[in-house]
């Protein structure tokens, strides 16, 4: 899985952090507030949200259009702009106090960082939410602060077209001056896997129950699958056991003007 890889690109919500269920709770509370409606348990708001964001991925603000969908679907009497504002007001407490890494995710991040891989976030989450995670979320700050782990963080505002469009990955390739075969993407959702495929980058799927509705297609399109980060960490350690990995990172480039992410071969993957 890591053979020839220099850059590991992580999705955020549903992959690294256990947030999809929380966003579902936020949207259910939002719908109750804007339309006085209670969502039936049979309605999978996460799947609906993913479908709508995919549908609106080429629009200027996919999340605003999603709020427009909620306005029409639940007969809200306020504008989609107001709905979006309320959504993030509801989300604020969750983002700062409730959301956490998935179990052992921080261990995988620290292990890969120690081994010299360049780690990147490529997310459809907005900048405001990511700043909340970085500045105020005690769980994330304590376990693995974003600024200490990631060389690049690209959020929704970094691109014009959201996943499954590969724009965010193409931007990373250009920024780091690497090729698709130099990278590995870690994702949880169908739209994320599709974005990886469109960028011609191998993708490993981290299981998230909220993507079960698309599980068959996800499994068909990905190259690797993991039930949790403990399994991924064991796999990574097994793969790298006995090898001396020495990968030049972004900081090396900045300090020493080294060609980006050059791998110095110390018998790694030699057959």
Buried (B, 14 or more C-beta within 10 A) or exposed (E): EBEEBBBBBBBBBBBBBBBBEBBBBBBBBBBEBBBEBEBEEEEBBBBBBBBBBBEBBEBEBBBBBBBBBBBEEBEBEBEBEBBBEBBBEBBBEBBBEBBBBBEBBBBBBBBBBEBBBBBBBBBBBBBBBBBBBBEEBEBBBEBBBBEEBBBBBBBBEBBEBBBBBBBBBBBBBEBBEBEBEBBBBBBBBBBBBBBBBBBBBBBBBBBBEBBEBBBEEBEEBBBBBBEEBBBBBEBBEEEBEEBEBEBBBBEBBEEEEBEBBEBEEEEBEEE
